[in-house]
């Protein structure tokens, strides 16, 4: 689900300069019913509706969606 809904959208938003901070990522995920957190040192994307679904590593949705890269955004990582 996350790959289908965000695999193209997040890179497109980055190219357009619309991923300025972590909140922009959170907002985009929330619009798709998803949320992001840190698990075992990696960002993971979770289903906001079905908590039985296992989290997906964020970098499998978009290779640049890593904790190191998000920390470089304005304000860094924010839960």
N, C-alpha and C positions, 0 to 999 in steps of 0.2 A: 504494500500500500504506500509506504513512504517513498519508495523508489519511483513508483508510477506518478505520484503527485508532486514530488519535489526534485526529482533527478534532473529535470530541465529548468524548472522554475528558479531555483536558487542560483545556479550559474548565470542565468539570464539577468536576474536582479543584480548580481555582482557586476556584470558587464555594464549595466546601466547606472551603476553607482548607488544603488538603493539598499545595499547591505552595509550601512555605515557603523552599526553597533549590534551588540548581541540582542537587544530588544527587537530589532527588525527581523532577526531570524526567528525569535520566539513568536512574534506576531504572525509571520508567514506560516509557521508550524501550526499555531492555534487555529488559523483559518481552515486548515485541513484536518482539524481534530486531533492534532499531535502535540507532543511536548518533548523537551529535551532536558537531559540531566547528565551528570558525570557518573560513570560506573567503572570501577577498576581502572581509573586514569584515562578513560576514553569518553567522548561524548556519545550518548546513545539517544535514539529517538523512540518514544513510547507512544502507544495508542491511547488517546485520551478517553475513549469510549469502552474499549475492551481490554481491561487490565490483565486478562489471561494471555494476551498476545505477548510473546517475548520481545524485549527491546531489540532494536536494530542499530548496529554501530553507524554513527552518522557519516563516517568516511566511506561507508559502503553505498550510501545514497549519493554523496558527492565527495570525491576524493579530497577536496580542500576543506571540508567541514571537520576540522580537527581542533582539539583544545588549544594547541599552540597557535593556530591561525586565528581562532576566535579571540584569544588573548591579545592579539595584535590590533583588533578593532578598537574603536573609541570606547573606552570604559572597560575593555577586557570582558572576560566571562562573567556573566551574571545569571544566577539561577532564576 
